[in-house]
Each structure stands twice: as structure tokens, then as C-alpha cells.
Amino acid sequence: MAKKFKDYYDREWAELLSSKIIKVNPKFDSKGFISEVEKAVDGKEFLARQDVIVDVFVNVLGTDYQKNIKLFTEILGDKLEKPEGMFTEGYWLWPIGRYVERFGAEYEELSMKFIYELTQRFTGEFAIRPILEKSPKKTLSTLLKWSKDSSVHVRRLSSEGIRMRLPWAPKSAVFLDYFDDAIKILDNLKSDEYKFVQKSVGNTMNDLSKSHPDMVIKTTDRWLNESDSKETAWIVKHSLRSINKKKK
């Protein structure tokens, strides 16, 4: 029987994270952390496990967000060299992303710098949501810059972070409410060479199509007029899949 995703966040995960922390902070209460995690996650489902682990972070590391982010930055490790590996190699970072998701909006600049690094090892699509909701214009401006970043992971985040119906996250209306700002991000990505980014752009547009199909049709028509690349054609098809399904 295959191991369920939630079960990766257990005592073994706590031991792995502790081994990383202890290298940069020899005073870290490794035994206490492992013990608390093991007790806290028992019987919990996936998201509940993430939250109780975050609670353990606070109990063991304290409430100094800036200090904790510095520690987390020091243990991030090498960046992913390819689009693949976000969950297979970076899965251990999910609770750290959840920590930023819960507390990071109060420290926008610091959190955005960390998310930029995090997404190149795991993903920042969940951590960025509260910051986007709190400061939409400012965050969209940063994401516009990230949409031209050399890292495929950063470019993907600029799209994935603004999805209206991102799985495992509360629905967001920022993409719709600030459409003129948000669509500029996707304009920069409409011919991205990586399928990793193309899928995200298509999913972001497909989310919008479920409530505002006319906006999606108008935008994708414009994209096809602006670009005859196979990448744009694929993104447009992926963007329109829910609309086309209704036509059948």
C-alpha cells in the first residue's frame, strides 16, 4: 500500500528537519521538537498536520518571526536545477511554507524575499496568498517583475500565486479585482518555453473562465493574435478547456 502524502510529515520528517537545523543551531532542542511533532500529528489529516507542526515551531523556536525566517533561510539548501522536484525533493519544506502563510503577512518585505528563495526549492504559491490579499497592488507589482525572472520556479509562482481557485487554499478574487494589473503577469508568460509554467498559466485562466468566460476568450484571442508560437497555442487550449467542455 502506497504511503499517503500526509504520512510523510511524521517522526521521520521531524528527524530530517532537526538534522538540518542542528547544523546551523547546535542549541536547538532536537529531542523536544521530534517528540512534540510525533504527538501533534498523530491522527491528523494533511493540512491539520501542517498547522500543528507550525504550532510546534512556535513552541520550540519561539515567536520571533524574523529570527525564525533567518534560520529557515540557512537550511534551504540548493536550488532545484530543473522544473521537476518541487514535491519529491522539496516536500520537507511544506510546513515551513505553512509557517510563512500563517505569520508572514505582518512582515511583507522579509516574507517576499524568503518566498522568492523558497519557491526555487519547493513552492511559494500558498505562502504568498495572505500577502497578496493584504497588499494586492504591491504584491502584483513584485510578481510582474518575477514573471520575467530567469528561474522557471519563480516565473511559475508569478502565475500560480494569483490563481482564483488554487487547490488547498482559500479562493481569491485578486486576479479578477485587479485584472488589468494581473493580466500583465500572464502576458509575460503566454509563450514561456516550459510546460511547468504553461500549465500554471492555463490553470489560472481556466479558474477565471468558470465565472468570467468572456474575459478569458477575449484575452486568449488577443494572445493568439500576438503570438503564433506552439507554446501560446497550448496555453490557450488549456485555458479554454472548461469553456470548450460546456460546448460539447
Number of C-alpha atoms within 10 A of each C-alpha: 3 4 7 9 10 15 17 14 21 19 19 14 17 22 17 13 17 18 16 16 19 14 12 13 13 10 9 16 14 18 11 13 21 21 14 20 24 17 12 19 21 12 10 14 12 15 13 14 21 22 18 18 25 21 17 19 19 15 13 15 16 12 12 9 19 13 12 17 17 12 15 19 15 14 16 18 13 9 15 18 12 12 16 12 13 17 13 9 12 19 17 17 21 18 19 20 25 19 22 25 20 16 17 25 21 14 13 19 13 15 23 21 11 21 26 18 20 27 25 24 24 25 26 28 22 24 28 26 26 20 23 21 15 13 14 20 15 13 20 23 14 14 25 22 14 22 25 16 14 9 18 23 29 25 28 29 26 30 30 24 23 30 27 21 18 18 9 8 13 12 13 18 15 20 23 18 11 13 13 10 18 22 18 16 25 23 18 16 24 25 21 22 14 14 15 16 26 25 18 25 30 24 23 23 30 25 21 22 19 13 11 13 17 12 14 21 17 10 16 22 11 12 19 15 9 12 13 11 14 11 17 22 17 16 26 24 15 20 26 22 15 15 17 11 8 7 6 5
